[in-house]
Amino acid sequence: MVLSKIKGHLLRALKRRTSTPPIKQEQGLGPRLLSEIENDWVKVMLKASVGWENADISKTSVARVEPNPEGFLVVLDAPAAENPHAAAVMNSYAQLWIETADHLIVNVLLHESEGRLKSFYVIVVDPKHPRRRVNIRPKTWIELSRNVVGFGS
């Protein structure tokens, strides 16, 4: 149930991405490298994914970030497929669940298609106030625990 709801949010965000402008702080800056925490999230999910352990994300960049009511979508770009050996697999998702010191639940959903990392969607939920919009960025999170599900798991 939760996974299907999250996939639904991701798919709706992906459909909207062509018409949604990037967040103001990134306008005009062009692509940027993955931040330290974004890089960590992606690496953790790739290590948990059979056949993705040695994927090369050194040239993967953030094309844009799109905020929405549930969290934010980070659209990725790379000059070549990060994992050309996985080119036969289409539309897989890996997940990382994080519990923070201030009792937030963070879900990072990584999307790949044909050996390319396409995007990841970050949903932040306050279990005490599930309808409250949490407006924080990863720099402020202190992680207590993680649970990861790799591609195809």
N, C-alpha and C positions, 0 to 999 in steps of 0.2 A: 504494500500500500504506500509506504513512505517513498520507496524507490520509484514507483510509477508516478507519484506526484512530483518528485524532483525531476524526473525525466520530462514530464509535461512542462514544468517551468523552464527547463533548459531548451526544449524544442520551441516553445513560444518565444523565448529570448533570441534564439538563433534566427527565427523567421523575422523578428523585428529589427535585427542588427543592421540591415541595409539602410533603414530609414532613421535610425537613432544616432544622433551626433555623439562624438566622444565626450567624456567629461571635460569640463572647462580647463582643468589643470594640464591636460594633455593635448589640447588643441594647438596645432602649429608645431608641435615638437617632433612629429613623425614617429616612426617606430622606436621603441626603447628595449633594452635588454630586460629579461626577467629580473625582478627584485630578488633579493636573497631568500625571502620567505616563499615567494612564488616558485623559485627554482627548487627549493627544498620540497615543497608540496609535490611538484611534478616528478622529481626523482624518486620520492617515496612510493608514489603510485606506480611508476614504471618498474621499480625493483620488485613490486608485488605482482607484476604482470608477466606471465610466461611468454618468453620470446621478446620481451621488451627491456630486459635487464641491461643490455648494452646499447640502447638507443642513444643517438648523438643529439643532445639538445643544446650544444654549444653555440649554435647559430640561430636558435629559436628566439624570436623576439615577440614583444607585445605590439600588435598592430593598433589596437585601441581597447579602451575599457568603457563598458556601457552600464551605467547604474540602472536599477529598476527597483520596484517596491520590495522585492524579496532579498535583494543582495546586489551582486554585480557580475557581469559577464566579461571575461578577458579573452579577446580574440587573438589567436596566435598566428605567427607567420614564420616560415623558414624557406631558405633557397632550395632545399631538397627535402625529401621525406626523411624524417628522423629515424624511421625503421623500415627501410625498403623491403626487408624480408617478410613484413607483415602486410604487404600490399594487397593480399587476397581478402583480408578481413575488412569488413565495412561497418562503420558506425558502432564502435564499441565504447563502453564507458567504464572508467575506473573511479572509485570514490575514496575519499579520505574524510573521516569523521573526527572532529577535534572537540574536546571539552576544555573550556577556558577557566581560569581562576575565578572569574566573576560569573561563573555558571552559565555561560552562553554555549550553545551547540553550533558548531560551524561545520558545514558540509561543503566539500570541494568536489565537484563532479567534472572529471577530465574526459573530453570527447576526442576520439581519433577516428579517422577514416582512411583506409587504403595506405596505412603506414605513416600518415601525417597527423601530427597533433593539431587539432582545429581550434579548440577553445577550452577554457574551464570556467565553470559557473560556481560562484561562492554564495551560499545561502547562510545567513546568520539568524539564529532563532534564540530568543530569550524564553525558556520554558515556563518561567513564572508569568510572563506576559506575551503569549504567542502571537498576538496581533500587533504588538509594538514593533515599529520599524527600528532596527538597530543600525545606527549610522556611525560605525567605527571602521577604521582601517587596520590591517593586520599588524602594524607596528605596535599597537597597544595591547595585543593579546598575549596573555601568559598561558601557555598550554599546560594542562594537567595530564591529559591522556589523548591517545590517537588510536584509531582503528582504520585499517586500509583494506580495500577490496580491489584487486587488480583487474585488468581487462580480461574478459572471458571467465572470471571466477564465479 
